[in-house]
Amino acid sequence: MNVFQSLKRALASKTPTPSVELGKLIAQAASERDAARRRLESLRDADAEVALDDSKWKANGAAIADAEREVLRFDRVIAELQERLADAQAAEATVERKRRYAEADARANEIAASIDGRLAKIARETQALLRDVATAQRAVDAVNADLPDGAGYLTGVELRGRSVLEKPFRSERRKVKAWVEVSSGHVRGREVPGLQVDPDDPTIGYVSGSGRKLNFNSPRPYSFEPAPNSDFSHGFNTAVQKFVLTDVYEVIEFANEKAAYTPTPLASSIALPPVRHAYGEPAAWKPLHELHASPDSVLQHLDWIAAEAAKADPINCASPPQPVWTEVRRYLTSIGASE
């Protein structure tokens, strides 16, 4: 079966040919057309060789004409297939839109039918949660009012279960240049009182215990400049400390001023939407928005709404707090000691 027979059979079907199959047919026809074009070029190249032979000339001319018509036939078939492909893709897109439309409609109906029941379930769970919190908090309040000897106050129920603890401390470090005492390795800082910097090497400095200046014009070790007679008294300090300017770490420590976060009470954070019933829609219960609202203060509202088959829809509590970092200390430390 040649390619044209395959194409004819595929297109003669009563059911529309899918775009995927049409694409395959176009690729097959294009491949066959390329082969026909190569045959045509080969016949044209051989035409000059048979120009003096009448029979071969006529035979080659007939072959060239057949090859040209074959290429033309493939061109027209491919053009027809491409038109059918465009129509098939448009039809399939329409079918897909209708499918998504029907699917979205069915899913919406399914979820809508479950709303009332799910709202009522959440309302019952919310009511039970607040009732348990209220009962446990009353017990905590009673114990805190009459503590045993040596016992500390009990933390509230909601503070235990809903507080957010942020990292109370953090530190960071960076490399800086600072003066380090050679004899002890102690980091003195970026500035050292009384430091006399070597004019030939700015990374070396000296501190005279007596405060006298060093004579950098003299050979090392540098000597003191002449001291007044009054300095030669008992206890005169002749010590000299040597310092080098080198890389050290500057460590910066921060304390979080909001290390403990107490959320808004549940009684101020829960809203209950109304649910349809046979006699209309009852009023929704909204949060009290009071900082010290207690579960007891809203349970009577929840009881009424639960009786109406309402659902509790928790609103978002206050978003987690962003740390407020305040610098509390800054110091220098040698790099080797902090690795």
N, C-alpha and C positions, 0 to 999 in steps of 0.2 A: 504494500500500500504506500503510494507516494504521499508527499506532504500535502498536496492539494486534496487528495481523498480524505486524509485525516482532518483537514480543516473543514471540508464539506460535511463530514459526518458530525463533527463537534458542533457546527453552527446549525445543522438541520434539526437538532433536538428541540422538542416542544418546550422544555424548561429553559429559562434564560441561562446562558453560560456565565459562571461566576467570573469576576474580574481577575482572580488569581489564575484561572485557566486561560482566559484571554491573554493575559500577560505571557504565559508560557507559549501559547500559539504564536504570538508576535515574535518572541525570541527565536522560536524554531523557524519561522518564515524568514526572519532576517538572516539567520545563519545560512539557509538555503539560497537566499538571494546573493549573499556574498560569494558563495561557491559558484553560482551562475555568472556573476560578474568576472570572476577569475577565468572561467572557461571562455567567456567572450573575449577577454583581453588576449588569451592564448591564441584563439582563432584569428584575431586581427593581426597578431604578430606573424602568423604563418601565411597570411594572405600574399605577401610579396614573394614568398618562395614558390608559389604555385601559379604565378601570373602567366607563365608561358605554356602551361598545360591546361587546355580548355576544359577537360573533364574535371580535373582537380580544382580548377578555378570556380567552376559552377558548383561543385560539391561543397567547397569551402564557403562560397557565398551563401548557399542555402543554410549551412550550419551557423554562419554568423547571424543570418536573419532569424533563425530559430532561437539562438541564444539571446538576441536582443529582445525578442518577444517574451522569452521566459523571464528576463529581468524586469520588463515592463509589467508582466503579469504579477510577479511578486510585489512590485511597488504598489499596484492597485489593491492587491489582497491585504497588504500591511496597512494601507490607508483605511480600508474598510474595517479591519480589526481594531484599529486605533479609535475609530468613531464608536464602534460597539463597546470598546473598553471604557470610553468616557461615559457612555450611557449607563453601562453596568455599575460604574463607580457612583454615579449620581443616584441610581436606584438603590444601591446598597446603603448609601449614606442616609437616604430617606427611611429605609427600613430600620437602620440603627437608631435614628432619632425617635422613631415611633416606639422602639423597644425601650429606650431609656425613659421616654415619657410614661409608658405603662408601668415600668419598674418603679419609678419615683412615686407615681400615684399610688401604687399598691403598698409601698413601704410607708408612705405618709399615712395612709388609712390604718395600717397595722400599728404604728406608733401612737396615732391619735386615739385609737381604741384602748390603749393601755395606760394613757395618762392618768385618768381618775384613780385607777387601782394603785398605780405606783405612787401617786401623791399621798393617798391614804396610808400606804405602808410606811412611807418616810415620815409622815406625821406621827404615826404610832411609835416609831423608833425614836423620834425626837422627844416625844412626850416621856417615854421611858427613860431616856438619857437624862433629861433635866430632873426627873423625879429622883433618880438614883443619886445625881450630884447633890440635890437639895438634901436628901436624907443623910448622905455621908458628911456634908458640910455641917449639918446641925449637930452631928456627933462630934466633929472636930471642935466646933464652937463650945460645946458643953465641956469637953475635956480641957480646953484652954482656959475656961473659966474656973476650973478647979484642978490645977496641975498637981501631980504627985511631987513629993519633995525631990528637988534636984533635977526635975525634968524640964526640958525646953518646950517652947510653944510648937505645936504641930503646924506645918505648912498647909494652907488651904488646898482643897481638892483640885480646883481648876488651875491654880498656880503649879501644882505638881504635874498635872497631865498636859498642860498646854503652853507652859512657858518656853521660850526660845532662848537658849544659851549661846551667846556669841563669844568668839575668842576674846578673852580679857586682856591678852598681852601679845605683842609682836615686836620684833626687832629687825633692823636691816643694817647692813654695813657697806662701807665703800673705802677704797684706798685713798689715802691722803699723805702728804709729806708732813713729818713732825720730827722734833728733836728728841733723840734718845741718848740717855747717859751711858757712856761706854762701859764704865766700871760695873754698873748694876743692871744695865739693860732696861732701866725704868724709862717709860715714855713720859717726857715732861710736857709736851704740847707743841703747838705751832709756834709759840713764842715763849722764850725763856728770859726772865728778868736778868739783866746784867750780862747777857750773852755777847761775847766778842767774837765775831766771825772772821775766820782766817781769810785775808784778802786774796791769797793764792788759791784757796779752795773753799768756795761758798757752802760746801756741805759739811764743813768742820767748824766747830765753835768751842769757845772756852768760857768758863765762869770762874772768876777769881773769888776766893773766899773772903778776901779782905776788901774786894771792890776795886783794887788798883787795876790800871790798864796794863795790858801786855805789850811788850815791845816786839811787834811783828817784823821789825827790821833786823833783829838779831837772829842768829842761826837757831834752828830747833834743838832742844826744846826752848820755846820762847821764854825770855826772862821778864821779870817785872820792871816797870820803870822805877826809877829811884823813889823811895818812899820818904815822906816827911819824918823827922826825928820822933814826932809824937806817935807814929805808928809802931815804933819799936818797943811798945809797952808790953807788959806781961799778958800772955794770952793772944798775941797777935796771930791771926789766921793766915797762913801762907799757902793753903791748899788750892789746887786748881782742878776743876772738873772738866773733862773733855766730853763733847757732844758730837753726834753725827746726825745729819739730816737725811732721813731714809723713809721708805714706804711703811706705813702702818695702817691698820684698819680703824676707821671711825665708826663706832657702833652707836646707832640711834634706837632707843627703846620707846615704845608707845604703849599707853594704857587706853583701853576702850572704855569711854565713859558710859557706854550703854551695853555693858557686858551681860546684863540680865534683862530680858524683855518680858513684860507681863502683858498678855493679850487682853483685848476687850472681853468682858464677861460674856458667856454664852447667851445669857438673857438679853444682852444688848446687841447680839449679833445674828439672831435667828429671825427670819421673816417667814410667815406661813401664807402662801397664796390661797385664794378661795377656790373651792372645788364645786362644780355643778351638782345640783341635786334636784329632786322633783319640785321643790318649791322656789327655785331660783338659785342665785349665787350668794352665799353668805359673805359678809365682809371679811376681808383678809386681816390677819393680825400682823402688825409691823413692829420692829424692834423698838424698845423704849428709848434707846440711845442715851441711857444713863450709865455713868461710869460704875456706879455701885449697885446696879440692878442685880437682883438675886433670882435664882431659879424659882423660888417660892412665889416671887411676885408675878410670874407669868404662867404658872401651872394652871391656874383657873381658866385663863384664856385658851391654853392648849387643850384642856379638857373639853371646852365647848366646841373648839374647832375639830377635835378628833371625833366628837359625836356627829359632826357634819361631814365626816369622811374627808377631811382636808389633809393636805400634805405639807410637811415642813420643808422648805427649800432654803438650806443654809446659804446665807450670803457670805461673800469672802470676808474673812477677818482682816484686820489691818495688815498690810503687807509687811513682811519681815523687815526689821529696822536695818538701816545702813549704819555701819560702825562710824563713830565720830572719834577719830584718832587725835589725841593731844600728846604732844611730845613731853615726856616726863624726865628724860635724862639723856645726856650726850657725853660720850667719853671716848678716849683713844686707847687702843690696845695693840701690842705688837702682832705682826702677821703670823709669826711662828707659834705664838701662844694660843691663837684662836683657831688654828686649822683643825 
